[in-house]
């Protein structure tokens, strides 16, 4: 399940720095765990965040940056994916454009995302919390270490 962000929203309106200086917080780290990777294969995921973005290297490259969490494994690390839009001015070939479109189409179907009025940040915002299935692989990235990657989106088991 997605983490309930509202659990962190508390009102500190009446607190001042002076009030907090002498406060003691009890610490307990007995329940700390190392996040795990999911095994390769098909998993049900929930969308935690979804944003329309421009590429860092090529700002004219549009993409959807998605962060997922596994619905069945509470200790699994979050999974991130970038769903790209084709752009002929960046040299995308017909095959590349087709791969990008196929991945987007399968993503929309797998996570029941309604793009009938086009794709926008509003559609992204409405899709947070949607669940769907993806086939994951484990990747050992030299910069980020071991992590799960989306190999493809699926209609489920």
N, C-alpha and C positions, 0 to 999 in steps of 0.2 A: 504494500500500500504506500501511497505517497506520504511523505512526512508532513505532518500538520503544522504548517508555518504559523498558524494562529497561536500555537502553544507558547511561542516566544514573544508574542505581543502582549506586554504588560504596561500598565500606566505608571510612569515614574514622574508624573507632573509635580507631585509634592516633594519629591526627593531632591536634595541639593548635594553638591560634592561633600560638604561638611557632614551631612547625614550618613554618607557612605564610607567615610574615612575610617570610622571605628567599627564598622560592621564586619563580622567574621562569617565566612562562607564555609560550610562543611563540604569536604571533597571526598568522593568515593569513586575510585577507578576500577573496582572489582568487575564491572560489567563491560569494560572496554574490550573490543574484539578487532581482529584484523579482517578487513573486508575481503571477500572471496571472489573468484571468477566463476562464472557459470560454465558448465561443461559444454563442449561443442554440440550443437543441435538446435532444435526448435524450442522456443520459450515464449511464454506470454509476458508481455511488457506493458507498462502504463507510461503515458507521456507525462513527464514532470515539467518540462519547459519546451517551448517551440518558438523560434524567432526567425523572421526574415532578416537576412544579412547580406552584406557585400563582402566579397573576398578581400583578405588583407593584401595578398600579393597582386591580385587583379581586381580592383574595386568594381569593374564592370561585370564581374562574375557574380550572379545572384544565387543564393542558396537558402535552404531552410536548415537551421541548426537545431537539432532535437536532442533532448536528454531523456533517457528512459530509466525505469527501475523495474526489476523483475517482480512479478506479482506473487511468486511462490517462494522466493528466497530472500528473507529479510537481511541477511548478511552480505549479499552480493553487491559488488561495486556498481555504480551507475554506468550506463552505456550511453555513449554519445555518437551521433551520426550526422553527416552533412549530406543533404539531398540537394543535388545541384540542378541548376537550370542551364540549358544549352545556350551558347552564344557563338554564332558564326564568326564574329569579329575577333574572337580569341583563337580562331583556327579549329574549332570543333568540326570534325568530319560528320558525315551523315550517320556513320556507325556510332560515334561518340554521342551525338544528339539522341539517337535512338536508345542507347543505354541509359542516358539521363532521364529520358521520358518514361522508359519502362520502369526504372526504379521509383520515380515519383508516382506513377500510376499504381504500382503495387503497394507502395507506402500508403497512399490515400485509401485504397481498397482495404488493406489489412487493418487500418486504424479508423475506418469509417469516417473519413474526412470529406465533408461536402465542399467540393470546389465548383459547384454549378454556377456560382456567381463570380468565379475567378479565385485566385490565391492572393491572400493579403495577410497582414499582421492580425486583423480581426479574426480571420479564419483560424490562424495559429492559436490565438488566445482561446477561442471556442473549443479547440481540440485538446487542450490540456485536460488530462484525466481520462482520455480515451484509451482503451486497451486494444491490443492486437497481438499478432504473432510475428516473430522474426526468427530466422535461422542465424545463429551466432557462431563465430569462430573465435579462437584465442589468438592474439597477435602479440609478439614481443617487440614493442617499439623501442628503438635505441634511446629516444628522448623521454618517453613517458612510461616505459616498462611494460609489463604484461597487462593486457586489457582485453575485454571482449569487444569484438567488432561485428557489425551487422553484415552478414554475407548477402542475405536477401530477405525481403518481406514476404510473408505467406498468409494464406487464408485461414490457417490454423489446422489443428489435428483432426 
